[in-house]
Amino acid sequence: MSQVWMDLYTIPVPESDGKTCSQIFEDAGCDAPASPSCGACMGGPRDTHARLNEPQVCVSTTNRNFPGRMGHKEGQIYLASPYTAAASALTGHVTDLRDFLQ
């Protein structure tokens, strides 16, 4: 059984109704892989989950960006914080998180 680092603790979020992050994303309609990997972020094989095989637009929370990084060399990759990525997923375009904080 895997154990978390000894000093790591979590704070429950009342609005989550006890759901895991994965369950919340799934309920919201996100298409997430069953097990995470580095494949999409490093432009893995064409059948890699979330790899850009066409010149698509992607908001990513990764830490690097250059042409072809996530697949197609004409793909538009925007690096963002997790909050900005979440807000953008809700609106369908790159979104200023502050619009949700008002």
C-alpha positions in Angstrom: 0.0 0.0 0.0 1.3 3.5 -0.9 1.7 6.0 1.8 1.9 9.8 1.5 4.9 11.8 2.8 4.8 11.9 6.6 4.2 15.7 6.7 1.5 15.8 4.1 -2.0 16.5 5.1 -5.2 17.4 3.3 -8.0 19.7 4.2 -11.5 18.5 3.3 -13.6 20.8 1.1 -17.3 20.8 2.3 -18.7 21.6 -1.2 -17.1 18.4 -2.6 -19.6 16.1 -0.9 -16.7 13.8 -0.2 -15.9 13.3 -3.8 -12.3 12.8 -5.1 -10.9 15.3 -7.6 -11.2 12.6 -10.3 -14.9 12.1 -9.5 -15.5 15.9 -9.7 -13.8 16.2 -13.0 -15.6 13.1 -14.4 -19.0 14.5 -13.2 -18.2 17.7 -15.1 -17.6 15.8 -18.3 -13.8 15.9 -18.4 -12.2 13.1 -20.5 -9.3 12.1 -18.3 -7.1 8.9 -18.6 -7.5 6.2 -16.0 -3.8 6.5 -15.1 -1.8 9.7 -15.6 1.3 9.7 -17.8 3.8 12.1 -19.3 2.9 11.1 -22.9 0.6 14.0 -23.9 2.9 16.7 -22.4 5.9 15.4 -24.3 4.2 14.6 -27.5 4.2 10.8 -27.2 2.9 8.3 -29.8 -0.1 9.3 -31.9 -2.4 7.2 -29.8 -1.4 8.9 -26.5 -4.4 10.3 -24.5 -4.7 14.1 -25.0 -1.8 14.4 -27.5 -2.4 17.1 -30.2 -2.6 15.3 -33.5 -4.0 18.3 -35.3 -3.3 22.1 -35.0 -5.6 22.4 -31.9 -5.6 24.8 -29.0 -4.7 23.6 -25.5 -4.5 25.2 -22.1 -1.9 23.2 -20.1 -0.7 23.3 -16.5 2.7 21.9 -17.5 6.0 23.8 -17.0 7.4 23.9 -20.6 6.3 24.9 -24.0 7.9 24.8 -27.5 6.7 23.9 -31.0 5.7 20.3 -31.1 5.9 19.8 -27.3 2.5 18.2 -27.1 2.3 16.7 -30.5 1.4 18.8 -33.6 4.0 21.5 -34.4 1.2 24.0 -35.3 -0.7 23.3 -32.0 -1.3 26.4 -29.8 -0.3 25.6 -26.2 -1.0 28.1 -23.5 0.6 27.5 -20.1 -1.6 28.5 -17.2 -2.2 28.0 -13.5 -4.5 25.1 -12.5 -7.2 27.7 -11.6 -6.9 29.4 -15.0 -7.0 26.0 -16.7 -10.2 25.1 -14.8 -11.9 28.4 -15.6 -10.9 28.0 -19.2 -12.4 24.5 -19.3 -15.7 25.9 -18.0 -15.9 28.6 -20.7 -14.3 26.9 -23.7 -11.6 29.6 -24.2 -8.7 31.1 -22.3 -10.3 32.8 -19.3 -9.2 35.2 -16.7 -9.8 33.5 -13.3 -10.8 36.9 -11.8 -14.1 36.7 -13.7 -15.1 33.8 -11.5 -14.0 35.5 -8.2 -16.5 38.3 -8.4 
